[in-house]
Amino acid sequence: MLGFKRLAALAVTIGVILAGAGMALAGDGQPSPWQLGFQQSATPVMDNIISFHTFVLYIIIAISAFVLALLLIIMVRFNARANPTPSRTTHNTLLEVAWTLIPVVILIAIAIPSFRLLFFQLTIPAMSAEQGDVTVKATGKQWFWTYSYPDFGNFEFDSLMVRDDKQRRPDQPRLLGVDNEMVVPVNKNVRVMTTGADVIHAFAVPSFGIKIDSVPGRINETWFRATREGIYYGQCSELCGKDHAYMPIAVRVVSEDQFKAWVEGARKKFAREDTRPTTVATAAQSR
């Protein structure tokens, strides 16, 4: 039994070290070298995702440790040398009931918070312009994103990856920095309406806990509420063509006053006369 206790202590120690390293190496808004865990959460949805992940991880570790212990006990106590005359028992009612009910209880324990999280992710809060909530339309194109703000006037802009290291700012990570970031206010509900202009894309920002397909001819919706200012990066997570790897998403979260000032500047910078969405069909007609 002393050997089992030492083995269990070693397993716990390794788990604590790995968990601590994962927290230390997890990026804040962007991936980090040698990252082991999730990026740092910036929304209530991602907080719940991390909590659920940790809860299920504990269950997995407990099950794995229990099975390992059973295997070791069987190897030590029931090998041919230690147990030359094996038991011929074929049924044990209590054991059979236990190994049927216990997995059911475990699955129910996982299902309840899983469904709660799923509904939380998919239920978009009531949006109110008076409370400063924002709606952003994100259109995936080969291979960049176009953002428009229907609540704030007639403007939209393209967001392309900054390829040249000489043009990239020092604070912009390689392959994730963009020329025009999506800007939203902190502590406000942001509804993202997304579609594709050509093929299927996917709008995903790990720190926000959002990932949703952008399908041509269809509008999908998701939401987030960023609780900290900063820049948070994501990427198209649907294999959409040869430049799929060069289609980043950058969301700048700012204060409400900074957001209002940005909107005023964006109205002038990105104003356009034609508000019709650009599609393959309309582009062909224009030729």
N, C-alpha and C positions, 0 to 999 in steps of 0.2 A: 504493500500500500504506500510505502514511502516513495517508491519510484513513481507511482501515479501522481502523488502530490507534487513531486518535483516537476514532472512533465506538465501538469496543469499550471503550475506557477510560471514555467517557462513560456507556455502558450499565452497566458495573460500578459506577461511582460512584453512579448513580441507584439501583441495586439495593441497595447497602450503606446508603444514606440511608433508603430505604423500610424495609428490614429493621430498622435501628436504631430508626426512629420507631415501627414496629409493636411492638417489644419495650418501648419506653418508654411507649407509650400503652395497652398491654394491661392490662386491669383485673385486680386480685387478688381473685377471688371474685365480681366483678360487672363489668358493662360500664363503659367509661370514655368520656368525650367524645372524638370523633375517633379512636376505637380502630381500628387497622389489622390487628392480628394476633389470635391466640387470647388468651383470658384466661390469666392465669398458672396453670400446672399445679399441682395439689395432690395428685395420685395417680400411681402408676406407670403406670396405663393411659394417662392423659393425657400423661405424659412420652413414652411410645412413640408416641402419635398425633402429637405435635408433631415428633418425630424423623422419623417416616415422611413427614409432610407436607413437611418441609424437604428430605428426600432426593428426593422426587418433584419438588419445585419446582426443584431444581438440574438435574434431567434435563430438565424442560420448558424452562428457560432455555437450556440447551445446545442443545436441538433448535431452538428458535426462533432463536437466534443463528446456528446453522449454516444454516438455511433463508434467513434474511435475508442472510447473506453470499453464498450462492449466487445469490439474486435480484439483488443488487447487482453481482456479477461478470458475470452474464448481461446486465444492463442496460448495463454499461460496455463489455464486450469483444465482445459479440455483437449489438450494434445494427446497423442497416443502414449507418450511416456507417463504423463501425470494422471491420465484417466484411461487405463487399458481396457476397462469394461464400460463401454458407453451406455447411457440410458436409452431405453427403447420407448420413452414417452412420446406420443404422437399428437396429443391434444392437451390444451390447457385453457379452459373456458375464460378464466380471468385475464390471462395474457392476450387472448384473441380479442376480447372485448376492449382491452386497453389499447392495443395497437390499431384498432378501428376508430375509437372515439377520440384519442389524443390528437391524431392528425386533423380530424374534423374541427376540434377546438382551436388548433393552431391556425387553420385556414380561416375560421371565423374571426379570430383575433387580428389577422392580417387584412381581411376583407373590409371590416368596419372602417378603420382609418383610411383605407385605400379609396373606398367609395366617397367618404367625406372629402378627401383631397381632390378627387376627380370632379365632384360637384363644385367645389370652391374654385377650381381652375376654369371651369366652363361657364360659370354663372357670372356674366358681366354686370358689375354694379350699375345702378341707375346713374346716368351721366347728367351732370348739371353744369351749364356754362357759368351760372352764378357762383358756383363753388370752385371754379377754375379748372374743371375737368376738361380733358382734351381728347379729340378724335384725330387720328392720323391715318391716312390711306397710304399703304406701302405697296407699290407695284413692282414685281420682279421682272426684270428684262435681261436679255443676254448681252452683257453679264454685269449688271449694276442694278441699283434700286432707285426708284423715283418716289419721292414723298410729297404729299399734298396735305394741307390743313383746311378742310372744308368749313370749319367754324370761324376761320380768321381771314377770309377774303380770297381773292382770286390769285393764288400763287402756288407753284410747285417747283421742285428742283430735283435734279439728278444727283446721285451720290456714287462716285466712282472711286475705286481704290487708287491710292497714291503709289505709283509703281517706282518712281525714281527716288533713290535714297537722298539725293540732293534736295528734293522738294519736300520730303517727309520731315515733319517737325520732330524734335528729339523725344517728345512725349508720345509719339505715335508708334505703336508696335509694327513691325514688319508684316506685310500682307494683311493687316487689319485697319490701318489708317485710311481715311477717306478725305476727299476734298470738301464735301459738304455733309456735316453730321446731322442726324435727326435730333432735334432739340425739344425737350419736354420739361415741365416744371416739377420740382420735388414735392413729394407728399400729395400728389394729385392723381386721380384715376385717369389712366390713359387707355383708350380703346384703340386697338390697331385693326384696321380693316385691310385685308391683304388679298391680292389677286395676282395672276400672272398675265403678261402681255403676249407671251409666245409659247413657252413650255412650262411645266410644273417646276416651281421653285419652292423654297421653304424659309420662313422667317423665324430665326432662332437666336435668342440671346440667353446664354447659360445663367448669368447672374440674376436674371429676371424670372427664370423658370418658365420661359415661353418657347414654344416650337410649334408652328402651324404651317400647313401647306398653302402655297399661293398658286391656285389653279386657274388657268385661263377660262374666262366666261363665268367665273363663280367668285363670290365674295365670302371669305372666311374671316372670323373675328376672334380676337383674343384680347387680353388686358393685362396691365401691370400697374403697380403703384410704387415707384422708386422712393425709398426712404432716406437715401443719401445722395448728395451731389457728387458728380464725377462723370467720367466717360466709361461706358460699358460696351464691350465689343461682342459681336456674334458673327455668324456667317450663314449663307445659304446652305442648308443641310439636305438638299435634294440634288442628286446627280443630274445637273441641267445642261451639260455640254462641256466643251473643251476648256472653257475658262471658269468652270464651276469653283475651282479653288481660289479664284480671284474676285470673289463677289462678297466682300465683307459688309457687316452692319456695324455702325457706330452710333450710339445714342448718348448725347450729352444731357445730363440732368443738371438743371440750374435752379436758382431761386425764382420765385414768382415774378419779382421785379425784373430780373435779368431776362426771363422768358418774354415778358411784355415788350421789353426793349428790342429783343431779337426779332419778335414778330413784326414790329414796325419797320425794322431794317429789311427783313425778308420780303415784306410786301413790295418794297421799292426795288430790291435787287432781283427778285424772281417773278415779278409781275408779268403776266402774259394776257393776250386778248382772247385767244381760243381756249375755252375751258373743256372742250370735248376730249375724252381720253384717246390717246394715240394707240391704235391697234394695227395689226398687220393689214386688215382690210382697208382702213382709211389711208394707210401709207401707200398701198397699191393704187388707190383711187387718185391720190395726189400726184402720182407719177403720170 
